[in-house]
Amino acid sequence: MPRKKDGMLYEVLPRPTNGADGKPLLYVRPAQKFKYNIDSIDDFCHKYRGMISGEMRRLFTMFLDVGTWLMHDGSRIETPIGSFAPKLKLSGDFTDPKQIKSKDVSLATIEFIPSKEFVSAMEKYLDTGFREKYDVLQRKPIHELRQSGAIEAALQELCANRNSFGVDHFVALTGMKYNTAREFLNNLCQGEHPRLRRYKYGNKLCYRDASKE
């Protein structure tokens, strides 16, 4: 059967709980990693939606100011895309309401609940359905890679043959998941005697052997 070529990319990941067969239950999430910032959205609206350049940025800037002012007393704001409201948290565990003082209460985050119209508008663009992200490599858990010596072998090869390397190079040699590999390499850059040095080349994270500096 030919692989589906359209639709939203998704990836399948294990949950911390197991199913009846003893294996981890699974969940899915979007696999697209590209992020649009306000400038790219503003530029799109200017080119394809007839908006004045900078208008979308000014709208969000104004909402940031006015919206937070209106919510400062605990009010909820309802908009065409959904509602916003402050979400609070306590500084500890309490069982008696009388023990809670104003100093124990703080802002946790801004809660957002999408409107039905927003969800419906999103669904209109999903008429082509979904497709699983195809991964050429079989991703392996980090404990298996440690035991097999694949991690150490990959580090030695990259440090010996390259002045610097990216996360993708490390992933290609080990078969590790990208996010796990990035976190692992970042940890090697920490401490008084780091094994690697991290730097940015454009938008790309790069690593090099710290002993060569």
C-alpha positions in Angstrom: 0.0 0.0 0.0 1.5 3.4 -1.0 2.3 5.7 2.0 -0.1 8.6 2.5 1.5 11.8 1.4 -0.9 14.5 2.7 -2.5 15.4 6.0 -1.1 16.5 9.3 2.0 14.6 10.4 1.8 12.8 13.7 4.1 10.7 15.8 3.3 7.9 18.2 4.8 7.9 21.7 4.5 5.8 24.8 2.6 6.9 27.9 4.0 6.1 31.4 1.1 3.7 32.1 0.8 0.2 30.7 -2.2 -1.5 29.0 -3.7 -4.9 29.7 -0.9 -6.6 27.7 1.8 -5.0 29.9 3.0 -2.8 27.2 3.0 1.1 27.4 -0.2 2.8 26.3 0.3 5.1 23.4 -0.6 8.6 22.5 -0.1 10.8 19.4 1.0 14.3 18.9 1.7 16.6 15.9 5.2 15.9 14.5 5.6 19.2 12.7 8.4 21.2 14.5 8.2 24.4 12.5 7.1 27.5 14.5 5.6 30.7 13.2 6.4 33.8 15.0 4.3 37.0 15.0 6.4 38.5 12.2 5.8 35.6 9.8 2.1 35.7 10.7 1.9 39.4 10.1 3.7 39.1 6.8 1.3 36.3 5.7 -1.7 38.4 6.6 -0.3 41.4 4.7 0.5 39.4 1.5 -2.6 37.1 1.4 -5.3 38.6 3.6 -5.1 42.3 2.7 -4.0 43.6 6.1 -1.7 46.5 6.6 1.8 45.5 7.4 2.4 45.5 11.1 -1.4 45.4 11.9 -1.4 41.9 13.3 1.6 42.6 15.5 -0.1 45.8 16.8 -3.3 43.8 17.5 -1.5 41.3 19.7 0.6 44.0 21.4 -2.7 45.8 22.3 -4.3 42.6 23.5 -1.4 41.8 25.7 -1.8 45.2 27.4 -5.6 45.4 27.5 -6.3 41.7 28.1 -4.0 41.4 31.1 -5.5 44.7 32.6 -9.0 43.4 32.3 -8.1 40.0 33.8 -6.2 41.5 36.8 -9.2 41.2 39.0 -9.8 37.5 38.0 -12.2 38.2 35.1 -12.4 35.9 32.1 -12.1 37.3 28.6 -14.1 35.7 25.8 -13.0 36.2 22.2 -13.9 34.6 18.8 -11.0 32.1 19.2 -11.6 31.3 22.8 -11.6 32.5 26.4 -8.7 33.6 28.6 -8.5 33.7 32.4 -5.9 33.8 35.1 -5.2 30.4 36.8 -3.9 30.5 40.4 -1.8 28.2 42.5 -1.0 27.7 46.2 2.6 27.7 47.6 2.0 24.4 49.4 -0.5 21.7 50.4 -3.4 22.9 52.6 -6.4 21.1 54.1 -7.8 24.0 56.1 -9.0 27.1 54.1 -8.4 29.3 57.2 -4.6 28.5 56.9 -4.4 30.0 53.5 -3.1 33.6 53.4 -2.9 36.0 50.5 0.9 35.4 50.3 0.3 31.7 49.7 -1.6 32.5 46.4 0.2 33.3 43.1 -0.4 33.3 39.4 0.2 29.8 37.8 -0.5 30.7 34.2 -3.1 32.1 31.8 -5.7 29.5 31.0 -6.9 29.3 27.4 -10.0 27.4 26.3 -10.5 27.3 22.5 -14.0 28.2 21.2 -16.1 25.9 19.2 -15.7 28.2 16.2 -11.9 28.0 16.5 -11.9 24.2 16.6 -14.4 24.0 13.7 -12.2 26.4 11.7 -9.2 24.1 12.4 -11.1 21.0 11.4 -11.9 22.6 8.0 -8.2 22.5 7.1 -7.9 18.8 8.2 -10.0 17.4 5.4 -7.0 15.4 4.2 -6.7 13.6 7.5 -3.5 12.6 9.3 -0.4 10.6 8.4 2.2 9.0 10.6 5.7 10.5 10.5 7.9 8.0 8.7 11.2 7.5 10.5 14.0 5.9 8.5 15.9 4.9 11.6 14.5 2.6 14.3 14.8 4.8 17.4 16.3 3.0 20.4 16.0 3.8 24.1 19.0 5.4 25.7 19.7 2.5 28.2 20.1 0.1 25.3 22.5 2.4 23.5 24.6 2.8 26.7 24.8 -1.0 27.2 25.8 -1.6 23.6 28.5 1.1 23.6 26.9 2.9 20.7 26.8 6.2 22.4 30.5 6.2 23.3 31.4 5.0 19.8 29.4 7.7 18.2 31.0 10.5 20.3 34.5 9.2 19.6 33.8 9.1 15.9 32.3 12.5 15.7 34.9 14.2 17.8 37.8 12.5 16.0 36.5 13.2 12.4 34.7 16.5 12.7 35.6 20.0 14.0 31.9 20.2 15.1 28.7 18.3 14.7 24.9 18.7 15.1 22.3 16.7 16.8 21.3 15.1 13.5 24.8 13.7 13.1 24.6 12.1 16.6 21.1 10.8 15.9 22.2 9.2 12.6 25.0 7.2 14.3 23.1 6.1 17.4 19.4 5.8 16.4 18.4 7.9 19.4 15.3 10.1 19.4 16.1 13.7 18.4 14.9 15.4 21.6 16.6 12.7 23.8 19.9 13.2 21.8 19.8 17.0 22.2 19.2 16.7 25.9 22.0 14.2 26.2 24.5 16.3 24.3 23.5 19.4 26.3 24.2 17.6 29.5 27.7 16.8 28.3 28.3 20.6 28.0 27.7 21.2 31.7 30.0 21.0 34.8 33.5 22.1 35.6 35.0 19.8 33.0 32.5 19.4 30.2 33.2 16.9 27.5 31.6 19.1 24.8 31.2 22.8 24.0 27.9 24.0 22.6 27.4 27.0 20.3 24.9 28.2 17.7 25.6 28.4 14.0 22.7 30.4 12.7 19.6 28.6 14.1 21.4 25.3 14.4 22.9 23.9 17.6 26.5 22.6 17.1 28.9 20.7 19.4 32.6 20.3 19.5 35.2 18.4 21.6 36.0 20.6 24.6 39.4 19.0 25.0 40.6 20.5 21.7 40.2 24.1 22.9 
